[in-house]
Amino acid sequence: MNLKKRIICPANINILKYLQLQKIIISSPCGGNGTCGKCKIRLIAGNLMPSETDRKFFKEEELKSGYRLACTAVPRQNVLIEYKMPSDEADVISMDITEEVPDLTHRFGIAIDIGTTTIAVALADIDDEKVIYADGITNHQNIYGADVVSRVVAANSGHLKELQGIIKKDILEIVERICKKYGGISEKICDIVISANTTMQHFLQGYSCEGLGSFPFNPISLGGETYEFNLLFENTKDILPNAKVRILKGISTYVGADITSGIMAYDIVNKNETALFIDLGTNGEMAVINNGRITVASTAAGPALEGGNLSCGVGSIGGAICGVKYDNNEFIYQTINDLEPAGICGTGVIELISVLLENGIINNTGNLSEEYFERGFEINTLKGIKLVLTMGDIREFQLAKGAIRAGIDTLLKRAGLKYLDIDKVYISGGLGTRLKPQAAGAVGLIPGELIDSAISIGNSSLQGAVLSLYNPQECNDKIEQIIGISQEDFLGNDEEFRNNFIESMNF
């Protein structure tokens, strides 16, 4: 598929801003701050002088070929530019799917997980309690930044309506895709369950985000609302005429329904075990479940664990490098769906760094060996496409994994627990779909002592939403139970957390 498009941009307006006004989505994980280098465009006709930021990200021959960053480009005359649309397809599903032809005498429901990076959807036969189709799409709000904080700032700067419009459009696109695939099913879909972090819920519902950006973090709502589909999505009765929408409840501003849904999906509270639940993504939420109580916390991991803010990083899309091995002096790369490499996603970065550590190419401080220090480590793929892991990429990863690890260590200490007290570690989130606990332990993302007790459970938020389609009252009761015994531990300004963060930066 050719994802390259062309457009004429008028004089005296920032090109990224103009593309946003035209509802055109291009990759901009830093939100247009000029720090990620991913909003690449190419000048086709007209005059557009390179900025100082352009010179940091492009070689001289690339500049001569017309490459610029949209976020720093303000033409003095009309220009024709070429831009690349990001891939919509997101591979974040981790559940059994029957792919059966639906029995249209049955009731159907749609489970939706709205993540900061991706949106995952499952179509379920409610009567037979089975998933028959699942899909994923990029969350196109990324044009306002890859992380929650950047988008909250954007919402509070007058862009809430745009953020709401994007998330609704994304969901409608994937719902219409389902209806098109299964003719006649639209009238049989009666229930939609949405699980999301609290910020994504606010965007969807159009709630003010003023209380989300600073302490004491007072959200308008933590979920629990029910809507008619046509009322929430406005003038869409012809799409799903009989559906209602239920939004699952979360615990706090930064520990949302995606966490309560995940804990509920595995019924962790009612198991006779001391457990650690970790949701790995743009935010690192975690929970310690012990003796009938739950202590929860969140850390600002940033987008590096999902491919954001990395020079060669991409989300979990087809073609993303998701696995790395070193065998017979050769690096072997695995990509999602075995497609031609498009970049490297979170699990790929973790496995690559673990292999480079094992072979002495990265030392415990995160520095590449002298041979690669200046130019970075070149990833040679079988298709001849070359990607480079730079020192900057490694530092971004260290910040993310340091925040996660510091959160784990601080939370366990607050709960009076040692590593050996933990019976099981549940690693959730899009990253948890393919993450190998051995690799996570090798890079220090999780303590080495917890490797053997760790399991990757994938998108547990979506799994919980599916279960809620089958047994709404039972699942709601379990979520209320989880909320009732949960206590949040704020780590942001905690000195112990900061000390642990500094120590956790090294490998």
Order of alpha helices (4+ residues) and beta strands (2+ residues): beta-alpha-beta-alpha-alpha-beta-beta-beta-beta-beta-alpha-alpha-beta-alpha-beta-alpha-beta-alpha-beta-beta-beta-beta-beta-beta-alpha-alpha-beta-beta-alpha-beta-alpha-beta-alpha-alpha-beta-alpha
